[in-house]
């Protein structure tokens, strides 16, 4: 049990003094044994990583981290301070149906797209072809607000087995199960500040070195055949994009970073969007806005946006509750009833017509599809109407 408790206490942020105390009490192994255990786990994980990157499609991501170093014995050259580093993760796609992206095919498709750019008419056609599927999904979400409402009591509804309530079939359902699960490997943290171009270049070299892809043959194969999707926040993505721009005149594709396909993380985009909604529609307690709703719900700590902590999660949950309340109110308005339990007498076809009317008159397909992400713009839309 002490061997299990030791790494757990270390991962929970227990200080060195705390580990020494737990070891003295016989609860945990010593601090040195904890470090040795973590090193052995890391070495075995790296061996598996080097095998998997040669067999399966893979990608990666990295971001900066700040570590506070606390010193118990003060000296002139030994002070408390924050230290910057970079942490990275490699994800292995083991789905047998997944096709590894090819650098040559990507370049050929990029060249073909440049010669035949996407026109506004093409975008309109794509939107028209997808509108029926999006409308079905939107109607399903509107029906789910009624179905999950406690006054409606869906389980005792006489037409609960109607085919209008189940979720519409997926357009492209990803396979699930142990054989297709994506595997993640945490790389060793590097003492490199990734806020600069030089730092990101050093980080990319360190990650490929840890994956045993730093040899000349491996680099040549990466530059001519492989295409590695690399994810990061806005700073990381812009730095990698700048590296590719600065090295565009280098001699080979590896030095030009052509094997790296940078992509920003969608989670950061969601945080930015939800902060924008907060700034635009917060309002006051006496007016119509999110502030008024949060006061009614007795939600605290949502007055000013924050990037740290659980603010994004709390605000997403609050917006979901507000959206549910708004749409259930619309069910009463459009359905011409005073309470949701009066809709139990309606047939499934009548409920579907009401849901379609709500979609057309009060909301949009795009806003309904984003309700579950906690960033629904339908809330201010409904308030304005």
C-alpha positions as a Python dict, from the first residue, in 0.01 Angstrom:
ca = {
    (1, 'X'): (0, 0, 0),
    (2, 'X'): (290, 237, 69),
    (3, 'X'): (412, 192, -291),
    (4, 'X'): (69, 291, -418),
    (5, 'X'): (26, 584, -180),
    (6, 'X'): (366, 739, -260),
    (7, 'X'): (305, 832, -628),
    (8, 'X'): (-54, 930, -541),
    (9, 'X'): (61, 1179, -276),
    (10, 'X'): (322, 1317, -514),
    (11, 'X'): (65, 1359, -795),
    (12, 'X'): (-168, 1534, -548),
    (13, 'X'): (94, 1804, -490),
    (14, 'X'): (229, 1693, -154),
    (15, 'X'): (545, 1883, -63),
    (16, 'X'): (880, 1719, 6),
    (17, 'X'): (841, 1780, 380),
    (18, 'X'): (497, 1620, 369),
    (19, 'X'): (633, 1310, 193),
    (20, 'X'): (910, 1281, 452),
    (21, 'X'): (653, 1300, 731),
    (22, 'X'): (428, 1036, 569),
    (23, 'X'): (730, 811, 520),
    (24, 'X'): (831, 850, 884),
    (25, 'X'): (479, 747, 988),
    (26, 'X'): (495, 437, 766),
    (27, 'X'): (211, 555, 537),
    (28, 'X'): (415, 611, 222),
    (29, 'X'): (746, 519, 66),
    (30, 'X'): (1028, 771, 82),
    (31, 'X'): (1058, 1069, -149),
    (32, 'X'): (1354, 912, -332),
    (33, 'X'): (1159, 589, -388),
    (34, 'X'): (869, 792, -528),
    (35, 'X'): (1098, 958, -780),
    (36, 'X'): (1250, 622, -876),
    (37, 'X'): (902, 474, -928),
    (38, 'X'): (795, 766, -1147),
    (39, 'X'): (1116, 737, -1352),
    (40, 'X'): (1057, 365, -1413),
    (41, 'X'): (697, 430, -1521),
    (42, 'X'): (816, 707, -1752),
    (43, 'X'): (1083, 487, -1910),
    (44, 'X'): (839, 203, -1979),
    (45, 'X'): (588, 451, -2125),
    (46, 'X'): (854, 596, -2355),
    (47, 'X'): (941, 251, -2485),
    (48, 'X'): (576, 196, -2580),
    (49, 'X'): (556, 544, -2731),
    (50, 'X'): (852, 482, -2964),
    (51, 'X'): (688, 164, -3089),
    (52, 'X'): (346, 321, -3144),
    (53, 'X'): (467, 627, -3340),
    (54, 'X'): (610, 390, -3600),
    (55, 'X'): (289, 185, -3629),
    (56, 'X'): (-6, 424, -3597),
    (57, 'X'): (-109, 776, -3700),
    (58, 'X'): (-26, 1023, -3427),
    (59, 'X'): (-25, 1388, -3334),
    (60, 'X'): (75, 1605, -3043),
    (61, 'X'): (21, 1919, -2842),
    (62, 'X'): (218, 2128, -2598),
    (63, 'X'): (166, 2426, -2371),
    (64, 'X'): (362, 2627, -2121),
    (65, 'X'): (348, 2574, -1746),
    (66, 'X'): (467, 2774, -1447),
    (67, 'X'): (600, 2598, -1139),
    (68, 'X'): (640, 2773, -807),
    (69, 'X'): (961, 2668, -637),
    (70, 'X'): (943, 2714, -264),
    (71, 'X'): (1268, 2725, -72),
    (72, 'X'): (1271, 2652, 299),
    (73, 'X'): (1631, 2764, 364),
    (74, 'X'): (1693, 3110, 220),
    (75, 'X'): (2027, 3197, 67),
    (76, 'X'): (2135, 3476, -167),
    (77, 'X'): (2123, 3245, -472),
    (78, 'X'): (1838, 3030, -347),
    (79, 'X'): (1510, 3221, -344),
    (80, 'X'): (1144, 3144, -399),
    (81, 'X'): (1055, 3196, -765),
    (82, 'X'): (835, 3089, -1054),
    (83, 'X'): (998, 2873, -1317),
    (84, 'X'): (872, 2829, -1673),
    (85, 'X'): (865, 2505, -1866),
    (86, 'X'): (670, 2323, -2134),
    (87, 'X'): (463, 2005, -2114),
    (88, 'X'): (359, 1795, -2414),
    (89, 'X'): (133, 1502, -2492),
    (90, 'X'): (143, 1260, -2785),
    (91, 'X'): (-187, 1099, -2886),
    (92, 'X'): (-188, 773, -3083),
    (93, 'X'): (-487, 691, -3305),
    (94, 'X'): (-524, 312, -3300),
    (95, 'X'): (-843, 296, -3505),
    (96, 'X'): (-768, 42, -3783),
    (97, 'X'): (-986, 242, -4023),
    (98, 'X'): (-792, 563, -3966),
    (99, 'X'): (-568, 667, -4256),
    (100, 'X'): (-241, 837, -4166),
    (101, 'X'): (-220, 1185, -4324),
    (102, 'X'): (37, 1212, -4601),
    (103, 'X'): (257, 1515, -4656),
    (104, 'X'): (264, 1470, -5034),
    (105, 'X'): (-113, 1426, -5065),
    (106, 'X'): (-169, 1728, -4843),
    (107, 'X'): (61, 1943, -5060),
    (108, 'X'): (-110, 1820, -5377),
    (109, 'X'): (-455, 1897, -5235),
    (110, 'X'): (-334, 2238, -5114),
    (111, 'X'): (-204, 2323, -5461),
    (112, 'X'): (-528, 2205, -5624),
    (113, 'X'): (-736, 2412, -5383),
    (114, 'X'): (-526, 2723, -5452),
    (115, 'X'): (-590, 2683, -5824),
    (116, 'X'): (-963, 2623, -5764),
    (117, 'X'): (-1061, 2828, -5458),
    (118, 'X'): (-1389, 2784, -5276),
    (119, 'X'): (-1655, 3027, -5400),
    (120, 'X'): (-1940, 3182, -5208),
    (121, 'X'): (-2184, 2979, -5419),
    (122, 'X'): (-2011, 2659, -5307),
    (123, 'X'): (-2056, 2759, -4943),
    (124, 'X'): (-2425, 2827, -5005),
    (125, 'X'): (-2465, 2485, -5167),
    (126, 'X'): (-2290, 2314, -4876),
    (127, 'X'): (-2513, 2495, -4631),
    (128, 'X'): (-2823, 2399, -4830),
    (129, 'X'): (-2724, 2033, -4841),
    (130, 'X'): (-2665, 2023, -4466),
    (131, 'X'): (-2965, 2234, -4361),
    (132, 'X'): (-3207, 1938, -4343),
    (133, 'X'): (-2978, 1742, -4112),
    (134, 'X'): (-2912, 2049, -3894),
    (135, 'X'): (-3284, 2122, -3869),
    (136, 'X'): (-3352, 1767, -3750),
    (137, 'X'): (-3087, 1803, -3483),
    (138, 'X'): (-3225, 2142, -3377),
    (139, 'X'): (-3580, 2009, -3350),
    (140, 'X'): (-3449, 1715, -3146),
    (141, 'X'): (-3282, 1953, -2898),
    (142, 'X'): (-3597, 2165, -2869),
    (143, 'X'): (-3802, 1850, -2803),
    (144, 'X'): (-3547, 1738, -2544),
    (145, 'X'): (-3612, 2054, -2340),
    (146, 'X'): (-3976, 1943, -2312),
    (147, 'X'): (-3896, 1575, -2269),
    (148, 'X'): (-3656, 1635, -1979),
    (149, 'X'): (-3886, 1878, -1801),
    (150, 'X'): (-4019, 1741, -1472),
    (151, 'X'): (-4379, 1870, -1517),
    (152, 'X'): (-4409, 1695, -1855),
    (153, 'X'): (-4318, 1357, -1697),
    (154, 'X'): (-4206, 1194, -2019),
    (155, 'X'): (-4193, 839, -1875),
    (156, 'X'): (-4570, 838, -1823),
    (157, 'X'): (-4650, 1017, -2149),
    (158, 'X'): (-4884, 799, -2357),
    (159, 'X'): (-4678, 847, -2676),
    (160, 'X'): (-4331, 820, -2522),
    (161, 'X'): (-4235, 551, -2775),
    (162, 'X'): (-4293, 783, -3072),
    (163, 'X'): (-4014, 804, -3329),
    (164, 'X'): (-3989, 1184, -3302),
    (165, 'X'): (-3814, 1176, -2963),
    (166, 'X'): (-3499, 964, -3030),
    (167, 'X'): (-3184, 1138, -3151),
    (168, 'X'): (-3149, 1153, -3532),
    (169, 'X'): (-2893, 913, -3680),
    (170, 'X'): (-2535, 1036, -3689),
    (171, 'X'): (-2392, 1150, -4020),
    (172, 'X'): (-2046, 1012, -3947),
    (173, 'X'): (-2037, 802, -3632),
    (174, 'X'): (-1687, 736, -3500),
    (175, 'X'): (-1612, 383, -3387),
    (176, 'X'): (-1583, 318, -3014),
    (177, 'X'): (-1435, 41, -2804),
    (178, 'X'): (-1096, -76, -2678),
    (179, 'X'): (-963, -149, -3027),
    (180, 'X'): (-1023, 207, -3149),
    (181, 'X'): (-950, 403, -2831),
    (182, 'X'): (-702, 688, -2863),
    (183, 'X'): (-398, 645, -2639),
    (184, 'X'): (-211, 933, -2482),
    (185, 'X'): (150, 956, -2372),
    (186, 'X'): (275, 1237, -2151),
    (187, 'X'): (627, 1340, -2247),
    (188, 'X'): (889, 1455, -2002),
    (189, 'X'): (853, 1819, -1912),
    (190, 'X'): (1122, 2035, -2068),
    (191, 'X'): (1280, 2334, -1895),
    (192, 'X'): (1211, 2555, -2198),
    (193, 'X'): (1005, 2872, -2220),
    (194, 'X'): (783, 2830, -2526),
    (195, 'X'): (668, 3192, -2547),
    (196, 'X'): (933, 3275, -2812),
    (197, 'X'): (1009, 3137, -3157),
    (198, 'X'): (1338, 2994, -3034),
    (199, 'X'): (1160, 2826, -2745),
    (200, 'X'): (907, 2657, -2972),
    (201, 'X'): (1183, 2539, -3206),
    (202, 'X'): (1369, 2392, -2908),
    (203, 'X'): (1047, 2230, -2783),
    (204, 'X'): (973, 2063, -3117),
    (205, 'X'): (1328, 1924, -3129),
    (206, 'X'): (1294, 1795, -2773),
    (207, 'X'): (963, 1618, -2843),
    (208, 'X'): (1095, 1440, -3151),
    (209, 'X'): (1408, 1347, -2958),
    (210, 'X'): (1198, 1190, -2681),
    (211, 'X'): (998, 997, -2944),
    (212, 'X'): (1326, 869, -3095),
    (213, 'X'): (1262, 1055, -3422),
    (214, 'X'): (1566, 1282, -3418),
    (215, 'X'): (1791, 1070, -3643),
    (216, 'X'): (1866, 1174, -4001),
    (217, 'X'): (1664, 886, -4149),
    (218, 'X'): (1364, 957, -3925),
    (219, 'X'): (1374, 1329, -4002),
    (220, 'X'): (1394, 1260, -4376),
    (221, 'X'): (1091, 1030, -4355),
    (222, 'X'): (901, 1289, -4156),
    (223, 'X'): (974, 1563, -4408),
    (224, 'X'): (882, 1361, -4717),
    (225, 'X'): (600, 1131, -4602),
    (226, 'X'): (449, 1217, -4264),
    (227, 'X'): (213, 1495, -4163),
    (228, 'X'): (188, 1555, -3789),
    (229, 'X'): (-113, 1746, -3658),
    (230, 'X'): (7, 1966, -3371),
    (231, 'X'): (-242, 2141, -3143),
    (232, 'X'): (-189, 2436, -2915),
    (233, 'X'): (-341, 2757, -2787),
    (234, 'X'): (-333, 3080, -2985),
    (235, 'X'): (22, 3164, -2877),
    (236, 'X'): (161, 2819, -2957),
    (237, 'X'): (-13, 2805, -3295),
    (238, 'X'): (105, 3151, -3396),
    (239, 'X'): (463, 3071, -3292),
    (240, 'X'): (470, 2749, -3497),
    (241, 'X'): (317, 2934, -3791),
    (242, 'X'): (585, 3201, -3755),
    (243, 'X'): (859, 2938, -3745),
    (244, 'X'): (735, 2796, -4074),
    (245, 'X'): (731, 3145, -4223),
    (246, 'X'): (1083, 3228, -4104),
    (247, 'X'): (1224, 2896, -4235),
    (248, 'X'): (1040, 2894, -4568),
    (249, 'X'): (1370, 2946, -4758),
    (250, 'X'): (1552, 2654, -4590),
    (251, 'X'): (1695, 2366, -4790),
    (252, 'X'): (1458, 2079, -4712),
    (253, 'X'): (1101, 2020, -4597),
    (254, 'X'): (1202, 1907, -4249),
    (255, 'X'): (1386, 2233, -4178),
    (256, 'X'): (1088, 2421, -4322),
    (257, 'X'): (857, 2239, -4075),
    (258, 'X'): (635, 2122, -4360),
    (259, 'X'): (560, 1801, -4172),
    (260, 'X'): (386, 2001, -3896),
    (261, 'X'): (21, 2096, -3945),
    (262, 'X'): (-58, 2341, -3666),
    (263, 'X'): (-413, 2375, -3536),
    (264, 'X'): (-552, 2580, -3249),
    (265, 'X'): (-742, 2414, -2967),
    (266, 'X'): (-1120, 2449, -2985),
    (267, 'X'): (-1148, 2468, -2608),
    (268, 'X'): (-972, 2806, -2609),
    (269, 'X'): (-1210, 2926, -2881),
    (270, 'X'): (-1507, 2823, -2666),
    (271, 'X'): (-1365, 3013, -2369),
    (272, 'X'): (-1319, 3324, -2585),
    (273, 'X'): (-1673, 3298, -2721),
    (274, 'X'): (-1835, 3249, -2382),
    (275, 'X'): (-1640, 3546, -2241),
    (276, 'X'): (-1766, 3755, -2534),
    (277, 'X'): (-2126, 3657, -2455),
    (278, 'X'): (-2066, 3751, -2092),
    (279, 'X'): (-1935, 4096, -2187),
    (280, 'X'): (-2217, 4166, -2433),
    (281, 'X'): (-2522, 4043, -2243),
    (282, 'X'): (-2433, 4058, -1874),
    (283, 'X'): (-2665, 4354, -1807),
    (284, 'X'): (-2783, 4459, -1462),
    (285, 'X'): (-3001, 4314, -1188),
    (286, 'X'): (-3286, 4551, -1268),
    (287, 'X'): (-3270, 4508, -1647),
    (288, 'X'): (-3294, 4217, -1888),
    (289, 'X'): (-2968, 4024, -1907),
    (290, 'X'): (-2760, 3743, -1767),
    (291, 'X'): (-2705, 3932, -1441),
    (292, 'X'): (-3081, 3926, -1375),
    (293, 'X'): (-3097, 3552, -1445),
    (294, 'X'): (-2793, 3473, -1230),
    (295, 'X'): (-2948, 3660, -937),
    (296, 'X'): (-3269, 3458, -969),
    (297, 'X'): (-3067, 3136, -984),
    (298, 'X'): (-2847, 3253, -693),
    (299, 'X'): (-2531, 3184, -893),
    (300, 'X'): (-2225, 3349, -739),
    (301, 'X'): (-1882, 3425, -881),
    (302, 'X'): (-1998, 3503, -1236),
    (303, 'X'): (-1965, 3881, -1228),
    (304, 'X'): (-1624, 3906, -1398),
    (305, 'X'): (-1472, 3662, -1653),
    (306, 'X'): (-1164, 3464, -1551),
    (307, 'X'): (-937, 3230, -1741),
    (308, 'X'): (-827, 3032, -1437),
    (309, 'X'): (-1029, 2812, -1207),
    (310, 'X'): (-1374, 2673, -1281),
    (311, 'X'): (-1531, 2998, -1409),
    (312, 'X'): (-1583, 2861, -1763),
    (313, 'X'): (-1752, 2547, -1631),
    (314, 'X'): (-1977, 2741, -1394),
    (315, 'X'): (-2077, 2991, -1663),
    (316, 'X'): (-2145, 2712, -1914),
    (317, 'X'): (-2369, 2537, -1664),
    (318, 'X'): (-2554, 2859, -1586),
    (319, 'X'): (-2612, 2934, -1955),
    (320, 'X'): (-2749, 2583, -2005),
    (321, 'X'): (-2998, 2633, -1725),
    (322, 'X'): (-3101, 2973, -1862),
    (323, 'X'): (-3140, 2827, -2212),
    (324, 'X'): (-3357, 2544, -2082),
    (325, 'X'): (-3578, 2790, -1896),
    (326, 'X'): (-3614, 3016, -2203),
    (327, 'X'): (-3706, 2732, -2435),
    (328, 'X'): (-3951, 2579, -2187),
    (329, 'X'): (-4112, 2920, -2163),
    (330, 'X'): (-4135, 2923, -2541),
    (331, 'X'): (-4307, 2585, -2530),
    (332, 'X'): (-4581, 2744, -2317),
    (333, 'X'): (-4606, 3054, -2536),
    (334, 'X'): (-4616, 2880, -2874),
    (335, 'X'): (-4822, 2588, -2742),
    (336, 'X'): (-5076, 2825, -2589),
    (337, 'X'): (-5065, 2665, -2243),
    (338, 'X'): (-4993, 2789, -1892),
    (339, 'X'): (-4790, 2485, -1780),
    (340, 'X'): (-4585, 2217, -1952),
    (341, 'X'): (-4801, 1938, -1810),
    (342, 'X'): (-5089, 2060, -2032),
    (343, 'X'): (-4884, 1957, -2337),
    (344, 'X'): (-4922, 1591, -2241),
    (345, 'X'): (-5256, 1589, -2419),
    (346, 'X'): (-5093, 1682, -2751),
    (347, 'X'): (-4997, 1418, -3005),
    (348, 'X'): (-4631, 1372, -3105),
    (349, 'X'): (-4708, 1528, -3444),
    (350, 'X'): (-4848, 1839, -3276),
    (351, 'X'): (-4542, 1863, -3050),
    (352, 'X'): (-4314, 1839, -3350),
    (353, 'X'): (-4501, 2122, -3523),
    (354, 'X'): (-4460, 2339, -3213),
    (355, 'X'): (-4086, 2262, -3201),
    (356, 'X'): (-4048, 2353, -3569),
    (357, 'X'): (-4236, 2679, -3511),
    (358, 'X'): (-4004, 2765, -3218),
    (359, 'X'): (-3705, 2700, -3442),
    (360, 'X'): (-3835, 2922, -3723),
    (361, 'X'): (-3969, 3213, -3519),
    (362, 'X'): (-3745, 3236, -3211),
    (363, 'X'): (-3413, 3061, -3264),
    (364, 'X'): (-3164, 2957, -3530),
    (365, 'X'): (-3017, 2622, -3625),
    (366, 'X'): (-2664, 2737, -3541),
    (367, 'X'): (-2759, 2855, -3193),
    (368, 'X'): (-2951, 2537, -3109),
    (369, 'X'): (-2658, 2318, -3214),
    (370, 'X'): (-2431, 2501, -2969),
    (371, 'X'): (-2653, 2485, -2662),
    (372, 'X'): (-2488, 2170, -2528),
    (373, 'X'): (-2143, 2336, -2543),
    (374, 'X'): (-2262, 2601, -2297),
    (375, 'X'): (-2208, 2890, -2541),
    (376, 'X'): (-2554, 2931, -2689),
    (377, 'X'): (-2618, 3264, -2860),
    (378, 'X'): (-2988, 3177, -2866),
    (379, 'X'): (-3024, 3315, -2513),
    (380, 'X'): (-2973, 3683, -2605),
    (381, 'X'): (-3171, 3623, -2927),
    (382, 'X'): (-3475, 3503, -2732),
    (383, 'X'): (-3440, 3788, -2485),
    (384, 'X'): (-3443, 4046, -2763),
    (385, 'X'): (-3753, 3889, -2920),
}
